[in-house]
Amino acid sequence: MPFEQSDGLRYYQFDIFSKNVLNAVFTRQGGISPEPWTSLNLSISVGDDPARVAENRVHAFNSLGRTPASLHDVWLIHGTDVIFADTPRPLDQPTQKADILFTDNPEVSLFMRFADCVPLLFHDPKKHVIGISHAGWMGTVKGVAEVSVQAMQERYGSMPQDIVVGIGPSISADHYEVGEEVAVQFREKYGDDSEKILQTRDGRIYLDLWTANALQLVKMGVEQIQISGLCTASNLNDWYSHRAEKGKTGRFGTLLAMV
């Protein structure tokens, strides 16, 4: 698997992107946070000391040769709102609420945090655009992947066949049991395709978020898709999992930038 290490940190990299796209999905290894956030927790919303989180973030950025001041992140709300990051986010300003983040500025490092939900990484090599989207079950059923492609088309003039997408580490269908109230929403959205994403085993329903998001991308005309196939819930040495750790955990970070 395409894992890399730098300055004591271990991270996953997609190989579908061109060499001028820096992408990293950081594992939980190499930080300074104690239990239950052990150790590279990158979120201040889970009870960890903000000073430790800030130090972890600086370490992550420095390990990839990106200045921490290049950061642009968002406060995730499980929706489909879009932010176009023309410049880095001033760290003394409040974080905007959204789940889709794009830029065409090489001076900006896009950054999001995850702990079971799906990181969707986007690149249009012809329009020189990158983006990250956050696709939990709520965002997925609302069409976050579809909205992301539409945003690239409308804002940057992207053609779907040019867009490259990586579907990052997240909870797999093997571990993601959902209730009937969730399943019915996916049946309504996907119709006959819902059979590809809802699995029934021993009377329980399991949701495949990887396939659900890939189906949206294909529907929008995206042809270049890479699924990491890494399950957060079954690899706790590398990933935080809200489900497997019963909410007492941290958030791993995903960074995307043009170099």
GULUMMI-18341 format. One record per residue (C-alpha): residue number from 1; y, x, z negated; residue in three letters. Coordinates in pm, 1 decimal. Layout:
# GULUMMI-18341
REC:resi:north:east:up:resn
REC:NUM:Y:X:Z:ala
...
# end
This chain:
# GULUMMI-18341
REC:resi:north:east:up:resn
REC:1:0.0:0.0:0.0:met
REC:2:350.8:125.2:76.5:pro
REC:3:463.2:217.9:-273.6:phe
REC:4:714.5:496.7:-324.1:glu
REC:5:842.3:681.3:-628.1:gln
REC:6:1184.4:829.2:-692.9:ser
REC:7:1343.1:962.6:-1011.5:asp
REC:8:1061.8:816.6:-1221.3:gly
REC:9:1081.5:470.2:-1066.6:leu
REC:10:808.0:306.0:-861.6:arg
REC:11:894.0:53.8:-590.9:tyr
REC:12:743.1:-132.2:-298.8:tyr
REC:13:887.1:-89.0:51.8:gln
REC:14:823.5:-296.8:361.4:phe
REC:15:741.3:-96.3:672.8:asp
REC:16:847.6:-372.4:910.9:ile
REC:17:1215.5:-281.5:887.6:phe
REC:18:1389.9:-13.0:1092.0:ser
REC:19:1466.4:323.4:934.9:lys
REC:20:1834.4:240.8:886.1:asn
REC:21:1746.5:-37.6:641.6:val
REC:22:1692.0:70.9:283.3:leu
REC:23:1466.8:-177.3:107.8:asn
REC:24:1303.6:-157.3:-232.0:ala
REC:25:1133.5:-406.6:-459.3:val
REC:26:1134.7:-224.0:-791.8:phe
REC:27:834.5:-251.2:-1018.6:thr
REC:28:885.0:-287.4:-1392.0:arg
REC:29:804.0:79.4:-1444.8:gln
REC:30:1049.1:354.2:-1539.6:gly
REC:31:1317.1:174.7:-1741.7:gly
REC:32:1432.0:182.0:-2103.4:ile
REC:33:1385.9:-179.7:-2213.2:ser
REC:34:1138.2:-241.8:-2499.6:pro
REC:35:881.2:-521.3:-2522.0:glu
REC:36:867.7:-793.1:-2400.4:pro
REC:37:1086.5:-665.9:-2114.4:trp
REC:38:898.6:-338.3:-2070.6:thr
REC:39:1055.4:-153.6:-1902.5:ser
REC:40:1282.9:-171.3:-1594.8:leu
REC:41:1424.1:-513.6:-1675.7:asn
REC:42:1722.2:-586.7:-1449.9:leu
REC:43:1839.2:-922.5:-1585.8:ser
REC:44:2078.5:-1001.6:-1870.0:ile
REC:45:1964.6:-1365.1:-1880.8:ser
REC:46:1631.1:-1308.5:-2058.3:val
REC:47:1747.7:-1179.0:-2397.8:gly
REC:48:1751.0:-806.0:-2331.7:asp
REC:49:2048.0:-593.6:-2445.2:asp
REC:50:2304.9:-595.8:-2157.8:pro
REC:51:2370.5:-224.2:-2214.0:ala
REC:52:2004.4:-145.2:-2148.6:arg
REC:53:2002.8:-367.3:-1840.9:val
REC:54:2312.9:-192.0:-1708.0:ala
REC:55:2151.4:148.7:-1759.4:glu
REC:56:1835.6:30.9:-1583.5:asn
REC:57:2044.8:-92.9:-1290.5:arg
REC:58:2234.4:234.8:-1260.7:val
REC:59:1903.7:422.4:-1265.3:his
REC:60:1762.0:197.6:-991.9:ala
REC:61:2062.5:238.3:-765.2:phe
REC:62:2087.8:612.4:-820.4:asn
REC:63:1718.5:658.9:-744.3:ser
REC:64:1783.4:531.2:-392.2:leu
REC:65:2110.1:715.6:-341.2:gly
REC:66:2323.0:401.7:-362.0:arg
REC:67:2630.4:389.7:-579.6:thr
REC:68:2611.2:113.9:-843.1:pro
REC:69:2961.3:9.5:-738.3:ala
REC:70:2819.1:-104.2:-401.3:ser
REC:71:2632.7:-391.6:-569.7:leu
REC:72:2669.6:-754.3:-468.3:his
REC:73:2443.4:-994.7:-654.8:asp
REC:74:2432.4:-1364.9:-740.4:val
REC:75:2339.6:-1594.5:-1028.0:trp
REC:76:2026.7:-1775.8:-912.1:leu
REC:77:2015.9:-2156.5:-933.3:ile
REC:78:1703.0:-2251.6:-730.8:his
REC:79:1902.9:-2400.4:-444.4:gly
REC:80:2012.9:-2320.9:-89.7:thr
REC:81:2375.9:-2216.4:-134.9:asp
REC:82:2477.5:-1911.9:71.9:val
REC:83:2709.9:-1623.1:-14.7:ile
REC:84:2838.0:-1389.5:257.8:phe
REC:85:2911.4:-1059.9:86.9:ala
REC:86:3182.6:-891.6:292.2:asp
REC:87:3251.8:-645.5:11.0:thr
REC:88:3081.5:-532.7:-310.0:pro
REC:89:3122.7:-765.3:-608.1:arg
REC:90:3384.7:-641.7:-855.3:pro
REC:91:3183.9:-595.9:-1173.8:leu
REC:92:3464.7:-743.8:-1385.5:asp
REC:93:3444.3:-1075.0:-1198.3:gln
REC:94:3196.1:-1358.9:-1269.3:pro
REC:95:2880.8:-1365.6:-1062.1:thr
REC:96:2876.7:-1644.8:-803.4:gln
REC:97:2594.4:-1897.2:-808.7:lys
REC:98:2370.1:-1898.2:-501.7:ala
REC:99:2018.1:-1814.9:-383.4:asp
REC:100:2094.3:-1674.0:-37.2:ile
REC:101:2294.8:-1355.1:13.0:leu
REC:102:2395.0:-1184.2:340.1:phe
REC:103:2612.6:-895.8:452.3:thr
REC:104:2698.6:-699.5:765.5:asp
REC:105:2878.5:-429.1:566.5:asn
REC:106:2686.7:-99.0:516.4:pro
REC:107:2897.6:-35.9:206.5:glu
REC:108:2732.4:-333.1:30.2:val
REC:109:2399.4:-315.4:-152.9:ser
REC:110:2246.6:-661.6:-187.1:leu
REC:111:2057.2:-715.1:-512.1:phe
REC:112:1846.1:-996.7:-657.5:met
REC:113:1609.2:-1040.7:-950.9:arg
REC:114:1266.4:-1204.2:-958.8:phe
REC:115:966.4:-1277.9:-1182.5:ala
REC:116:727.5:-1495.8:-973.9:asp
REC:117:959.4:-1653.3:-715.3:cys
REC:118:945.9:-1516.8:-361.4:val
REC:119:1188.9:-1248.6:-241.5:pro
REC:120:1271.0:-1305.3:125.9:leu
REC:121:1429.2:-1000.6:291.3:leu
REC:122:1604.9:-1045.4:626.5:phe
REC:123:1729.9:-801.9:890.6:his
REC:124:1879.5:-857.2:1233.3:asp
REC:125:1884.1:-511.9:1395.9:pro
REC:126:2092.9:-634.3:1690.0:lys
REC:127:2371.5:-795.5:1487.0:lys
REC:128:2340.0:-540.9:1202.8:his
REC:129:2293.3:-801.7:932.0:val
REC:130:2077.5:-801.5:619.1:ile
REC:131:2003.0:-1064.9:358.3:gly
REC:132:1795.4:-1157.6:54.7:ile
REC:133:1690.8:-1508.9:-42.1:ser
REC:134:1528.0:-1641.9:-358.4:his
REC:135:1246.1:-1887.9:-291.1:ala
REC:136:1084.8:-2049.9:-591.5:gly
REC:137:906.4:-2379.4:-544.1:trp
REC:138:1231.4:-2575.2:-570.6:met
REC:139:1414.4:-2356.9:-321.2:gly
REC:140:1116.3:-2356.3:-88.4:thr
REC:141:1084.2:-2733.5:-78.3:val
REC:142:1461.6:-2751.7:-18.4:lys
REC:143:1416.8:-2524.1:284.8:gly
REC:144:1568.2:-2196.8:166.6:val
REC:145:1402.0:-1997.0:446.1:ala
REC:146:1524.5:-2241.3:709.3:glu
REC:147:1876.8:-2242.3:567.4:val
REC:148:1877.2:-1862.1:563.8:ser
REC:149:1797.0:-1838.6:934.2:val
REC:150:2055.3:-2107.5:1012.7:gln
REC:151:2316.3:-1910.7:818.4:ala
REC:152:2241.7:-1598.8:1021.9:met
REC:153:2272.5:-1795.7:1343.9:gln
REC:154:2598.2:-1965.9:1250.2:glu
REC:155:2775.0:-1676.5:1079.9:arg
REC:156:2655.7:-1377.2:1281.1:tyr
REC:157:2517.4:-1521.2:1605.4:gly
REC:158:2164.0:-1402.6:1528.2:ser
REC:159:1875.9:-1502.7:1751.7:met
REC:160:1562.9:-1601.2:1553.8:pro
REC:161:1335.4:-1384.5:1768.9:gln
REC:162:1540.1:-1078.6:1667.5:asp
REC:163:1518.5:-1145.9:1293.8:ile
REC:164:1273.2:-941.6:1086.7:val
REC:165:1157.2:-1085.7:752.3:val
REC:166:964.1:-942.8:460.0:gly
REC:167:801.5:-1178.9:209.5:ile
REC:168:789.1:-987.0:-115.1:gly
REC:169:578.2:-970.3:-431.9:pro
REC:170:552.8:-1307.9:-606.6:ser
REC:171:298.5:-1536.9:-763.8:ile
REC:172:0.8:-1610.1:-538.4:ser
REC:173:-183.4:-1935.4:-481.7:ala
REC:174:-468.0:-1800.8:-696.8:asp
REC:175:-245.6:-1826.6:-1004.8:his
REC:176:16.1:-2088.9:-919.7:tyr
REC:177:-107.4:-2424.1:-1043.3:glu
REC:178:137.5:-2712.3:-991.1:val
REC:179:145.3:-3077.0:-1085.7:gly
REC:180:118.6:-3377.3:-859.8:glu
REC:181:495.9:-3429.4:-884.8:glu
REC:182:546.6:-3093.8:-710.9:val
REC:183:263.9:-3142.6:-462.7:ala
REC:184:402.5:-3474.1:-339.6:val
REC:185:733.7:-3308.6:-250.1:gln
REC:186:555.2:-3047.4:-40.5:phe
REC:187:345.2:-3312.6:131.6:arg
REC:188:663.6:-3498.9:222.2:glu
REC:189:831.2:-3185.9:359.2:lys
REC:190:538.9:-3024.9:540.7:tyr
REC:191:335.3:-3326.4:655.8:gly
REC:192:4.6:-3216.3:805.7:asp
REC:193:93.4:-2851.6:736.7:asp
REC:194:79.9:-2922.9:363.9:ser
REC:195:-296.9:-2870.9:388.9:glu
REC:196:-221.9:-2503.5:458.6:lys
REC:197:-18.7:-2454.3:140.8:ile
REC:198:-173.5:-2687.4:-118.2:leu
REC:199:-519.3:-2591.2:-240.6:gln
REC:200:-735.6:-2805.9:-467.2:thr
REC:201:-990.7:-2634.5:-689.5:arg
REC:202:-1177.8:-2796.8:-976.0:asp
REC:203:-941.6:-3093.1:-963.8:gly
REC:204:-631.7:-2873.8:-992.7:arg
REC:205:-361.0:-2815.6:-731.9:ile
REC:206:-241.8:-2465.1:-638.4:tyr
REC:207:63.6:-2380.4:-427.7:leu
REC:208:82.3:-2101.7:-167.0:asp
REC:209:449.2:-2005.0:-152.8:leu
REC:210:386.7:-1720.4:90.9:trp
REC:211:247.4:-1950.9:359.0:thr
REC:212:504.0:-2220.5:280.7:ala
REC:213:792.6:-1984.9:352.5:asn
REC:214:623.6:-1826.0:652.1:ala
REC:215:576.8:-2172.2:806.3:leu
REC:216:949.2:-2239.7:770.3:gln
REC:217:1035.7:-1909.9:934.6:leu
REC:218:799.4:-1967.8:1226.8:val
REC:219:940.0:-2317.9:1270.5:lys
REC:220:1286.2:-2162.3:1301.2:met
REC:221:1164.5:-1923.6:1571.5:gly
REC:222:1115.4:-1608.7:1364.1:val
REC:223:832.9:-1398.2:1508.1:glu
REC:224:841.7:-1078.6:1299.4:gln
REC:225:715.4:-1149.2:945.9:ile
REC:226:542.4:-922.3:696.7:gln
REC:227:384.9:-1061.4:378.3:ile
REC:228:341.4:-805.9:101.5:ser
REC:229:41.9:-992.8:-41.5:gly
REC:230:121.7:-867.0:-392.2:leu
REC:231:72.4:-1118.8:-673.5:cys
REC:232:302.7:-1081.8:-971.4:thr
REC:233:77.6:-1279.8:-1206.3:ala
REC:234:-226.3:-1059.1:-1148.5:ser
REC:235:-48.0:-721.9:-1149.7:asn
REC:236:144.0:-712.0:-1476.7:leu
REC:237:151.3:-333.1:-1483.7:asn
REC:238:386.3:-346.0:-1187.0:asp
REC:239:554.5:-686.2:-1196.2:trp
REC:240:709.9:-932.4:-1434.5:tyr
REC:241:553.3:-1279.1:-1421.2:ser
REC:242:726.1:-1574.1:-1583.8:his
REC:243:408.1:-1780.2:-1551.8:arg
REC:244:152.5:-1524.2:-1668.7:ala
REC:245:370.0:-1397.4:-1955.5:glu
REC:246:473.2:-1747.1:-2066.6:lys
REC:247:843.5:-1685.0:-2011.2:gly
REC:248:864.7:-1383.6:-2243.5:lys
REC:249:933.5:-1118.2:-1984.8:thr
REC:250:1198.6:-950.1:-1772.9:gly
REC:251:1303.7:-956.6:-1406.7:arg
REC:252:1235.8:-697.1:-1139.6:phe
REC:253:1500.8:-612.3:-884.3:gly
REC:254:1510.9:-618.5:-504.8:thr
REC:255:1766.6:-401.4:-325.7:leu
REC:256:1856.5:-413.7:41.2:leu
REC:257:2119.3:-206.1:221.2:ala
REC:258:2202.8:-55.6:559.6:met
REC:259:2230.6:321.7:583.0:val
# end
